[in-house]
Amino acid sequence: MFKSIDIELNSDCNLRCHYCPNRDHYRGQNYMPESMFLKIIDELAEIDFSGRVTPSLYGEPLLHPSIVPYMYHVRELLPKATIVMFTNGVKLDQEMYDSIVDSVDQFRVTKHADYDITAAGGKMFVRDFNQDVVLSNRCGLIDHPQAKSFHKACWGLTGQSFINYKGDFLLCCNDFHGEKPFGNVGNDRLVNLWAGYEFNKIKSEMKEGKFSLDICQRCNHVRY
């Protein structure tokens, strides 16, 4: 079973970073239906999920109007899980931090501009991008000098699962447009999607160095 799950609650973001497809391929403001989100959490509770839960993929989670009650719901139903909030930090002021901190285990803040993160503490991890970081080209959507080199890891070969705001079950986080979904959580159960024949056939081929999908052909993460 997967050890972590990324759930994209909304597609919107308040920044247009050079290393993110949102800069040139903005998808607008879309929200995962509440019933779909609740279904996902219920199914995770049924298997007593104890891995990592991340309420984002490319959308900024703190823009979601229900992010606070959503995270408390996750905390209540998944007491063993580790809830990690990836955010650009713009909306993470002291008021937001205080309202959500009891439900979140870690805040992973990517600092982009000249503003202060006022909500400090042991749960806060702040990172800056610099010219030495090798960036993902997000399946060919990013044209930047730092995205020209190949990584030595492929997210599709990890124990992670990814669900976009439409509910599409994806092979990896780099599939920004959801070009290759392996089913949808609105129509099937998470455990079935993870055990799906085509999904695992592709992953088996990738372990042998065969990257046949179009998204893989364009990706700089394929050198595993």
CYANA upper distance limits for C-alpha pairs under 8 A (distance plus 0.5 A):
  1 MET  CA    159 GLY  CA      7.95
  1 MET  CA    191 VAL  CA      8.10
  1 MET  CA    194 TRP  CA      7.75
  2 PHE  CA     51 GLY  CA      8.50
  2 PHE  CA    159 GLY  CA      5.22
  2 PHE  CA    160 GLN  CA      5.91
  2 PHE  CA    161 SER  CA      6.76
  2 PHE  CA    194 TRP  CA      8.04
  3 LYS  CA     50 SER  CA      8.28
  3 LYS  CA     51 GLY  CA      5.39
  3 LYS  CA     52 ARG  CA      7.04
  3 LYS  CA    159 GLY  CA      5.87
  3 LYS  CA    160 GLN  CA      6.37
  3 LYS  CA    161 SER  CA      8.44
  4 SER  CA     51 GLY  CA      5.69
  4 SER  CA     52 ARG  CA      4.88
  4 SER  CA     53 VAL  CA      6.39
  4 SER  CA     54 THR  CA      8.32
  4 SER  CA    159 GLY  CA      7.26
  4 SER  CA    160 GLN  CA      5.34
  4 SER  CA    161 SER  CA      6.69
  5 ILE  CA     51 GLY  CA      8.37
  5 ILE  CA     52 ARG  CA      6.79
  5 ILE  CA     53 VAL  CA      5.69
  5 ILE  CA     54 THR  CA      6.74
  5 ILE  CA    160 GLN  CA      6.33
  5 ILE  CA    161 SER  CA      5.22
  5 ILE  CA    162 PHE  CA      6.24
  5 ILE  CA    163 ILE  CA      8.14
  6 ASP  CA     53 VAL  CA      6.65
  6 ASP  CA     54 THR  CA      5.18
  6 ASP  CA     55 PRO  CA      6.45
  6 ASP  CA     56 SER  CA      6.39
  6 ASP  CA     57 LEU  CA      6.65
  6 ASP  CA    160 GLN  CA      8.33
  6 ASP  CA    161 SER  CA      6.83
  6 ASP  CA    162 PHE  CA      5.32
  6 ASP  CA    163 ILE  CA      6.60
  7 ILE  CA     53 VAL  CA      8.13
  7 ILE  CA     54 THR  CA      6.62
  7 ILE  CA     55 PRO  CA      5.33
  7 ILE  CA     56 SER  CA      5.80
  7 ILE  CA     57 LEU  CA      7.01
  7 ILE  CA    162 PHE  CA      6.86
  7 ILE  CA    163 ILE  CA      5.54
  7 ILE  CA    164 ASN  CA      6.73
  7 ILE  CA    165 TYR  CA      7.83
  8 GLU  CA     32 MET  CA      7.77
  8 GLU  CA     55 PRO  CA      6.27
  8 GLU  CA     56 SER  CA      4.68
  8 GLU  CA     57 LEU  CA      5.42
  8 GLU  CA     58 TYR  CA      7.52
  8 GLU  CA     59 GLY  CA      7.03
  8 GLU  CA     61 PRO  CA      8.33
  8 GLU  CA    163 ILE  CA      6.69
  8 GLU  CA    164 ASN  CA      5.31
  8 GLU  CA    165 TYR  CA      5.40
  9 LEU  CA     31 TYR  CA      6.31
  9 LEU  CA     32 MET  CA      5.62
  9 LEU  CA     37 PHE  CA      8.18
  9 LEU  CA     55 PRO  CA      6.73
  9 LEU  CA     56 SER  CA      6.63
  9 LEU  CA     59 GLY  CA      7.81
  9 LEU  CA     61 PRO  CA      7.23
  9 LEU  CA     64 HIS  CA      7.73
  9 LEU  CA    164 ASN  CA      8.04
  9 LEU  CA    165 TYR  CA      5.99
 10 ASN  CA     29 GLN  CA      7.42
 10 ASN  CA     30 ASN  CA      5.95
 10 ASN  CA     31 TYR  CA      4.84
 10 ASN  CA     32 MET  CA      6.54
 10 ASN  CA     56 SER  CA      8.01
 10 ASN  CA     59 GLY  CA      5.78
 10 ASN  CA     60 GLU  CA      7.71
 10 ASN  CA     61 PRO  CA      7.31
 10 ASN  CA     63 LEU  CA      8.46
 10 ASN  CA     64 HIS  CA      7.06
 10 ASN  CA    165 TYR  CA      6.26
 11 SER  CA     27 ARG  CA      7.00
 11 SER  CA     28 GLY  CA      7.06
 11 SER  CA     29 GLN  CA      6.15
 11 SER  CA     30 ASN  CA      5.78
 11 SER  CA     31 TYR  CA      7.12
 11 SER  CA     58 TYR  CA      6.89
 11 SER  CA     59 GLY  CA      4.74
 11 SER  CA     60 GLU  CA      7.93
 11 SER  CA    165 TYR  CA      7.02
 12 ASP  CA     26 TYR  CA      8.47
 12 ASP  CA     27 ARG  CA      7.67
 12 ASP  CA     28 GLY  CA      6.27
 12 ASP  CA     29 GLN  CA      5.15
 12 ASP  CA     30 ASN  CA      7.15
 12 ASP  CA     58 TYR  CA      8.31
 12 ASP  CA     59 GLY  CA      5.33
 12 ASP  CA     60 GLU  CA      6.82
 12 ASP  CA     63 LEU  CA      8.05
 13 CYS  CA     22 ASN  CA      7.94
 13 CYS  CA     58 TYR  CA      8.04
 13 CYS  CA     59 GLY  CA      5.63
 13 CYS  CA     60 GLU  CA      5.38
 13 CYS  CA     63 LEU  CA      7.91
 14 ASN  CA     60 GLU  CA      7.69
 15 LEU  CA     22 ASN  CA      8.48
 15 LEU  CA     23 ARG  CA      8.36
 16 ARG  CA     20 CYS  CA      7.56
 16 ARG  CA     22 ASN  CA      6.28
 16 ARG  CA     23 ARG  CA      4.83
 17 CYS  CA     22 ASN  CA      7.81
 17 CYS  CA     23 ARG  CA      6.44
 18 HIS  CA     23 ARG  CA      7.00
 18 HIS  CA    142 ILE  CA      8.29
 18 HIS  CA    144 HIS  CA      8.11
 19 TYR  CA    135 LEU  CA      7.37
 19 TYR  CA    136 SER  CA      8.06
 19 TYR  CA    137 ASN  CA      8.11
 19 TYR  CA    142 ILE  CA      6.85
 19 TYR  CA    144 HIS  CA      7.89
 20 CYS  CA    138 ARG  CA      8.18
 20 CYS  CA    142 ILE  CA      7.44
 21 PRO  CA     25 HIS  CA      5.88
 21 PRO  CA     26 TYR  CA      7.49
 21 PRO  CA    138 ARG  CA      7.69
 21 PRO  CA    141 LEU  CA      6.59
 21 PRO  CA    142 ILE  CA      6.92
 21 PRO  CA    176 PHE  CA      7.72
 22 ASN  CA     26 TYR  CA      4.90
 22 ASN  CA     27 ARG  CA      7.68
 22 ASN  CA     58 TYR  CA      8.17
 30 ASN  CA    165 TYR  CA      7.72
 31 TYR  CA     64 HIS  CA      8.45
 31 TYR  CA    165 TYR  CA      6.58
 32 MET  CA     36 MET  CA      7.31
 32 MET  CA     37 PHE  CA      7.27
 32 MET  CA    165 TYR  CA      5.03
 32 MET  CA    166 LYS  CA      6.53
 32 MET  CA    167 GLY  CA      7.66
 33 PRO  CA     37 PHE  CA      7.00
 34 GLU  CA     38 LEU  CA      6.67
 35 SER  CA     39 LYS  CA      6.61
 36 MET  CA     40 ILE  CA      6.81
 36 MET  CA    167 GLY  CA      7.78
 36 MET  CA    185 VAL  CA      7.84
 36 MET  CA    186 GLY  CA      6.70
 37 PHE  CA     41 ILE  CA      6.95
 38 LEU  CA     42 ASP  CA      6.54
 39 LYS  CA     43 GLU  CA      6.68
 40 ILE  CA     44 LEU  CA      6.78
 40 ILE  CA    185 VAL  CA      7.81
 40 ILE  CA    190 LEU  CA      7.94
 41 ILE  CA     45 ALA  CA      6.63
 41 ILE  CA     74 VAL  CA      7.12
 41 ILE  CA     77 LEU  CA      7.81
 41 ILE  CA     78 LEU  CA      8.37
 42 ASP  CA     46 GLU  CA      6.79
 42 ASP  CA     77 LEU  CA      7.98
 43 GLU  CA     47 ILE  CA      7.21
 43 GLU  CA    189 ARG  CA      7.93
 43 GLU  CA    190 LEU  CA      7.57
 44 LEU  CA     48 ASP  CA      6.76
 44 LEU  CA     49 PHE  CA      5.80
 44 LEU  CA     78 LEU  CA      7.97
 45 ALA  CA     49 PHE  CA      6.50
 45 ALA  CA     77 LEU  CA      6.41
 45 ALA  CA     78 LEU  CA      6.33
 48 ASP  CA     78 LEU  CA      7.53
 48 ASP  CA     80 LYS  CA      8.17
 49 PHE  CA     78 LEU  CA      7.11
 49 PHE  CA     80 LYS  CA      7.42
 49 PHE  CA     81 ALA  CA      6.76
 50 SER  CA     78 LEU  CA      7.73
 50 SER  CA     79 PRO  CA      8.32
 50 SER  CA     80 LYS  CA      5.17
 50 SER  CA     81 ALA  CA      4.61
 50 SER  CA     82 THR  CA      7.52
 51 GLY  CA     80 LYS  CA      8.07
 51 GLY  CA     81 ALA  CA      5.57
 51 GLY  CA     82 THR  CA      6.53
 52 ARG  CA     81 ALA  CA      6.28
 52 ARG  CA     82 THR  CA      5.16
 52 ARG  CA     83 ILE  CA      6.33
 52 ARG  CA     84 VAL  CA      7.32
 53 VAL  CA     81 ALA  CA      7.23
 53 VAL  CA     82 THR  CA      6.58
 53 VAL  CA     83 ILE  CA      5.35
 53 VAL  CA     84 VAL  CA      6.68
 54 THR  CA     83 ILE  CA      6.53
 54 THR  CA     84 VAL  CA      5.66
 54 THR  CA     85 MET  CA      6.38
 54 THR  CA     86 PHE  CA      7.67
 55 PRO  CA     61 PRO  CA      6.82
 55 PRO  CA     84 VAL  CA      8.16
 55 PRO  CA     85 MET  CA      7.05
 55 PRO  CA     86 PHE  CA      8.30
 56 SER  CA     60 GLU  CA      7.17
 56 SER  CA     61 PRO  CA      6.18
 56 SER  CA     85 MET  CA      8.14
 56 SER  CA     86 PHE  CA      7.39
 57 LEU  CA    162 PHE  CA      8.20
 57 LEU  CA    163 ILE  CA      8.42
 57 LEU  CA    164 ASN  CA      7.39
 57 LEU  CA    173 CYS  CA      7.31
 58 TYR  CA    176 PHE  CA      8.02
 60 GLU  CA     64 HIS  CA      8.23
 60 GLU  CA     86 PHE  CA      8.48
 60 GLU  CA     87 THR  CA      6.56
 60 GLU  CA     88 ASN  CA      7.66
 61 PRO  CA     67 ILE  CA      7.33
 61 PRO  CA     85 MET  CA      8.25
 61 PRO  CA     86 PHE  CA      8.19
 61 PRO  CA     87 THR  CA      7.26
 62 LEU  CA     67 ILE  CA      6.80
 62 LEU  CA     87 THR  CA      7.73
 62 LEU  CA     91 LYS  CA      6.80
 62 LEU  CA     92 LEU  CA      7.98
 63 LEU  CA     67 ILE  CA      8.21
 63 LEU  CA     91 LYS  CA      8.04
 66 SER  CA     70 TYR  CA      6.41
 67 ILE  CA     71 MET  CA      6.59
 68 VAL  CA     72 TYR  CA      6.98
 68 VAL  CA     99 SER  CA      7.45
 68 VAL  CA    100 ILE  CA      6.09
 69 PRO  CA     73 HIS  CA      6.64
 70 TYR  CA     74 VAL  CA      6.85
 71 MET  CA     75 ARG  CA      6.63
 71 MET  CA    100 ILE  CA      7.92
 71 MET  CA    103 SER  CA      6.42
 71 MET  CA    104 VAL  CA      7.69
 72 TYR  CA     76 GLU  CA      6.60
 72 TYR  CA    100 ILE  CA      8.24
 72 TYR  CA    103 SER  CA      5.82
 73 HIS  CA     77 LEU  CA      6.73
 74 VAL  CA     78 LEU  CA      6.14
 74 VAL  CA     79 PRO  CA      8.44
 74 VAL  CA    103 SER  CA      8.43
 75 ARG  CA     79 PRO  CA      5.97
 75 ARG  CA     81 ALA  CA      8.15
 75 ARG  CA     83 ILE  CA      8.24
 75 ARG  CA    103 SER  CA      6.09
 75 ARG  CA    104 VAL  CA      8.29
 82 THR  CA    104 VAL  CA      8.24
 82 THR  CA    105 ASP  CA      6.47
 82 THR  CA    106 GLN  CA      8.46
 83 ILE  CA    103 SER  CA      8.04
 83 ILE  CA    104 VAL  CA      5.72
 83 ILE  CA    105 ASP  CA      5.74
 83 ILE  CA    106 GLN  CA      7.12
 84 VAL  CA    104 VAL  CA      6.84
 84 VAL  CA    105 ASP  CA      6.43
 84 VAL  CA    106 GLN  CA      5.28
 84 VAL  CA    107 PHE  CA      6.44
 84 VAL  CA    108 ARG  CA      7.57
 85 MET  CA    104 VAL  CA      7.46
 85 MET  CA    106 GLN  CA      6.66
 85 MET  CA    107 PHE  CA      5.29
 85 MET  CA    108 ARG  CA      6.42
 86 PHE  CA    107 PHE  CA      6.63
 86 PHE  CA    108 ARG  CA      5.21
 86 PHE  CA    109 VAL  CA      6.56
 86 PHE  CA    110 THR  CA      8.31
 87 THR  CA    107 PHE  CA      7.83
 87 THR  CA    108 ARG  CA      6.77
 87 THR  CA    109 VAL  CA      5.62
 87 THR  CA    110 THR  CA      6.98
 88 ASN  CA    109 VAL  CA      5.98
 88 ASN  CA    110 THR  CA      5.45
 88 ASN  CA    111 LYS  CA      6.57
 88 ASN  CA    112 HIS  CA      7.63
 89 GLY  CA     93 ASP  CA      8.35
 89 GLY  CA    109 VAL  CA      6.06
 89 GLY  CA    110 THR  CA      7.27
 89 GLY  CA    111 LYS  CA      7.17
 89 GLY  CA    117 ILE  CA      7.45
 90 VAL  CA    115 TYR  CA      8.34
 91 LYS  CA     96 MET  CA      7.81
 92 LEU  CA     96 MET  CA      6.10
 92 LEU  CA     97 TYR  CA      6.48
 92 LEU  CA    117 ILE  CA      7.59
 92 LEU  CA    118 THR  CA      8.48
 92 LEU  CA    119 ALA  CA      7.77
 93 ASP  CA     97 TYR  CA      6.61
 93 ASP  CA    117 ILE  CA      7.26
 93 ASP  CA    118 THR  CA      6.51
 93 ASP  CA    119 ALA  CA      6.81
 94 GLN  CA     98 ASP  CA      6.52
 94 GLN  CA    118 THR  CA      6.34
 94 GLN  CA    119 ALA  CA      5.67
 95 GLU  CA     99 SER  CA      6.73
 96 MET  CA    100 ILE  CA      6.85
 97 TYR  CA    101 VAL  CA      5.99
 97 TYR  CA    119 ALA  CA      6.53
 98 ASP  CA    102 ASP  CA      8.35
100 ILE  CA    104 VAL  CA      7.12
101 VAL  CA    105 ASP  CA      8.09
105 ASP  CA    123 LYS  CA      6.79
106 GLN  CA    123 LYS  CA      5.20
106 GLN  CA    124 MET  CA      6.63
106 GLN  CA    125 PHE  CA      7.94
107 PHE  CA    123 LYS  CA      6.43
107 PHE  CA    124 MET  CA      5.43
107 PHE  CA    125 PHE  CA      6.53
108 ARG  CA    124 MET  CA      6.96
108 ARG  CA    125 PHE  CA      5.53
108 ARG  CA    126 VAL  CA      6.62
108 ARG  CA    127 ARG  CA      8.18
109 VAL  CA    124 MET  CA      7.85
109 VAL  CA    125 PHE  CA      6.50
109 VAL  CA    126 VAL  CA      5.19
109 VAL  CA    127 ARG  CA      6.76
110 THR  CA    126 VAL  CA      6.37
110 THR  CA    127 ARG  CA      5.52
110 THR  CA    128 ASP  CA      6.44
110 THR  CA    129 PHE  CA      8.29
111 LYS  CA    126 VAL  CA      7.09
111 LYS  CA    127 ARG  CA      6.57
111 LYS  CA    128 ASP  CA      5.96
111 LYS  CA    129 PHE  CA      8.45
112 HIS  CA    128 ASP  CA      7.54
112 HIS  CA    129 PHE  CA      8.50
119 ALA  CA    124 MET  CA      8.29
120 ALA  CA    124 MET  CA      6.52
129 PHE  CA    133 VAL  CA      7.00
131 GLN  CA    146 GLN  CA      7.67
132 ASP  CA    146 GLN  CA      8.12
133 VAL  CA    146 GLN  CA      7.22
134 VAL  CA    146 GLN  CA      5.71
134 VAL  CA    147 ALA  CA      6.46
134 VAL  CA    148 LYS  CA      8.44
134 VAL  CA    149 SER  CA      7.12
134 VAL  CA    150 PHE  CA      8.47
134 VAL  CA    151 HIS  CA      7.91
135 LEU  CA    146 GLN  CA      5.92
135 LEU  CA    147 ALA  CA      5.05
135 LEU  CA    148 LYS  CA      8.41
135 LEU  CA    149 SER  CA      8.47
136 SER  CA    142 ILE  CA      8.12
136 SER  CA    147 ALA  CA      5.94
136 SER  CA    151 HIS  CA      8.30
136 SER  CA    174 ASN  CA      8.39
136 SER  CA    219 CYS  CA      8.23
136 SER  CA    220 ASN  CA      6.91
136 SER  CA    221 HIS  CA      7.52
137 ASN  CA    141 LEU  CA      6.43
137 ASN  CA    142 ILE  CA      5.07
137 ASN  CA    143 ASP  CA      7.34
137 ASN  CA    144 HIS  CA      8.30
137 ASN  CA    147 ALA  CA      5.61
137 ASN  CA    148 LYS  CA      7.92
137 ASN  CA    219 CYS  CA      6.82
137 ASN  CA    220 ASN  CA      6.67
138 ARG  CA    142 ILE  CA      6.58
138 ARG  CA    174 ASN  CA      5.21
138 ARG  CA    175 ASP  CA      7.35
138 ARG  CA    176 PHE  CA      7.51
138 ARG  CA    219 CYS  CA      6.93
138 ARG  CA    220 ASN  CA      8.40
139 CYS  CA    174 ASN  CA      6.48
139 CYS  CA    175 ASP  CA      7.09
139 CYS  CA    176 PHE  CA      8.49
139 CYS  CA    215 ILE  CA      5.76
139 CYS  CA    216 CYS  CA      7.08
139 CYS  CA    217 GLN  CA      8.24
139 CYS  CA    218 ARG  CA      5.40
139 CYS  CA    219 CYS  CA      4.63
139 CYS  CA    220 ASN  CA      7.69
140 GLY  CA    215 ILE  CA      8.37
140 GLY  CA    218 ARG  CA      5.49
140 GLY  CA    219 CYS  CA      6.25
140 GLY  CA    220 ASN  CA      8.36
142 ILE  CA    147 ALA  CA      7.50
143 ASP  CA    147 ALA  CA      7.32
143 ASP  CA    148 LYS  CA      8.43
144 HIS  CA    148 LYS  CA      7.43
147 ALA  CA    220 ASN  CA      8.04
148 LYS  CA    220 ASN  CA      7.87
149 SER  CA    220 ASN  CA      7.35
150 PHE  CA    220 ASN  CA      5.28
150 PHE  CA    221 HIS  CA      6.43
150 PHE  CA    222 VAL  CA      8.00
150 PHE  CA    223 ARG  CA      6.99
151 HIS  CA    220 ASN  CA      6.68
151 HIS  CA    221 HIS  CA      5.39
151 HIS  CA    222 VAL  CA      7.77
151 HIS  CA    223 ARG  CA      6.75
151 HIS  CA    224 TYR  CA      8.18
152 LYS  CA    221 HIS  CA      7.07
152 LYS  CA    222 VAL  CA      7.95
152 LYS  CA    223 ARG  CA      5.71
152 LYS  CA    224 TYR  CA      5.46
153 ALA  CA    221 HIS  CA      6.32
153 ALA  CA    222 VAL  CA      7.37
153 ALA  CA    223 ARG  CA      6.87
153 ALA  CA    224 TYR  CA      5.20
154 CYS  CA    158 THR  CA      7.80
154 CYS  CA    221 HIS  CA      5.55
154 CYS  CA    222 VAL  CA      6.06
154 CYS  CA    223 ARG  CA      7.62
154 CYS  CA    224 TYR  CA      6.33
155 TRP  CA    160 GLN  CA      8.01
155 TRP  CA    171 LEU  CA      8.50
155 TRP  CA    172 CYS  CA      6.05
155 TRP  CA    173 CYS  CA      7.61
155 TRP  CA    221 HIS  CA      8.08
156 GLY  CA    160 GLN  CA      8.23
156 GLY  CA    171 LEU  CA      5.92
156 GLY  CA    172 CYS  CA      5.45
156 GLY  CA    203 LYS  CA      7.39
157 LEU  CA    203 LYS  CA      6.91
157 LEU  CA    206 MET  CA      7.92
157 LEU  CA    207 LYS  CA      7.67
160 GLN  CA    172 CYS  CA      8.30
161 SER  CA    169 PHE  CA      8.00
161 SER  CA    170 LEU  CA      7.56
161 SER  CA    171 LEU  CA      7.59
161 SER  CA    172 CYS  CA      7.61
161 SER  CA    194 TRP  CA      8.38
162 PHE  CA    169 PHE  CA      6.47
162 PHE  CA    170 LEU  CA      5.76
162 PHE  CA    171 LEU  CA      7.35
162 PHE  CA    172 CYS  CA      6.70
162 PHE  CA    173 CYS  CA      6.78
163 ILE  CA    167 GLY  CA      6.08
163 ILE  CA    168 ASP  CA      5.92
163 ILE  CA    169 PHE  CA      5.31
163 ILE  CA    170 LEU  CA      6.49
164 ASN  CA    168 ASP  CA      6.05
164 ASN  CA    169 PHE  CA      7.57
164 ASN  CA    170 LEU  CA      8.04
164 ASN  CA    178 GLY  CA      7.86
166 LYS  CA    184 ASN  CA      8.46
167 GLY  CA    184 ASN  CA      5.77
167 GLY  CA    185 VAL  CA      5.80
167 GLY  CA    186 GLY  CA      6.80
168 ASP  CA    178 GLY  CA      7.56
168 ASP  CA    181 PRO  CA      5.99
168 ASP  CA    182 PHE  CA      7.52
168 ASP  CA    183 GLY  CA      6.52
168 ASP  CA    184 ASN  CA      4.90
168 ASP  CA    185 VAL  CA      7.01
169 PHE  CA    181 PRO  CA      5.93
169 PHE  CA    182 PHE  CA      5.82
169 PHE  CA    183 GLY  CA      6.10
169 PHE  CA    184 ASN  CA      5.99
169 PHE  CA    185 VAL  CA      7.28
169 PHE  CA    193 LEU  CA      7.70
170 LEU  CA    175 ASP  CA      7.66
170 LEU  CA    178 GLY  CA      7.32
170 LEU  CA    180 LYS  CA      7.23
170 LEU  CA    181 PRO  CA      5.52
170 LEU  CA    182 PHE  CA      6.51
171 LEU  CA    175 ASP  CA      8.10
171 LEU  CA    180 LYS  CA      8.10
171 LEU  CA    181 PRO  CA      7.81
171 LEU  CA    182 PHE  CA      7.89
171 LEU  CA    199 PHE  CA      7.94
175 ASP  CA    179 GLU  CA      6.97
175 ASP  CA    180 LYS  CA      7.94
175 ASP  CA    215 ILE  CA      7.35
179 GLU  CA    215 ILE  CA      8.05
180 LYS  CA    215 ILE  CA      8.32
182 PHE  CA    193 LEU  CA      7.47
182 PHE  CA    196 GLY  CA      8.34
182 PHE  CA    198 GLU  CA      8.04
182 PHE  CA    199 PHE  CA      6.75
183 GLY  CA    187 ASN  CA      8.08
183 GLY  CA    188 ASP  CA      7.79
183 GLY  CA    193 LEU  CA      6.98
184 ASN  CA    188 ASP  CA      6.75
184 ASN  CA    193 LEU  CA      8.36
185 VAL  CA    189 ARG  CA      6.46
185 VAL  CA    190 LEU  CA      6.88
185 VAL  CA    193 LEU  CA      8.35
188 ASP  CA    192 ASN  CA      7.29
188 ASP  CA    193 LEU  CA      7.40
189 ARG  CA    193 LEU  CA      6.82
190 LEU  CA    194 TRP  CA      6.66
191 VAL  CA    195 ALA  CA      6.72
192 ASN  CA    196 GLY  CA      6.38
193 LEU  CA    199 PHE  CA      8.30
194 TRP  CA    199 PHE  CA      7.78
194 TRP  CA    200 ASN  CA      8.39
195 ALA  CA    199 PHE  CA      7.89
195 ALA  CA    200 ASN  CA      7.35
196 GLY  CA    200 ASN  CA      6.74
197 TYR  CA    201 LYS  CA      6.49
198 GLU  CA    202 ILE  CA      6.67
199 PHE  CA    203 LYS  CA      6.95
200 ASN  CA    204 SER  CA      6.52
201 LYS  CA    205 GLU  CA      6.80
202 ILE  CA    206 MET  CA      6.70
203 LYS  CA    207 LYS  CA      6.79
204 SER  CA    208 GLU  CA      7.21
205 GLU  CA    209 GLY  CA      7.06
205 GLU  CA    210 LYS  CA      5.63
205 GLU  CA    211 PHE  CA      7.52
206 MET  CA    210 LYS  CA      5.29
206 MET  CA    211 PHE  CA      5.92
209 GLY  CA    224 TYR  CA      8.16
211 PHE  CA    216 CYS  CA      6.22
211 PHE  CA    217 GLN  CA      7.03
211 PHE  CA    222 VAL  CA      7.78
212 SER  CA    216 CYS  CA      7.24
212 SER  CA    217 GLN  CA      7.28
213 LEU  CA    217 GLN  CA      6.79
214 ASP  CA    218 ARG  CA      7.00
215 ILE  CA    219 CYS  CA      6.80
216 CYS  CA    221 HIS  CA      8.46
216 CYS  CA    222 VAL  CA      7.10
217 GLN  CA    222 VAL  CA      8.47
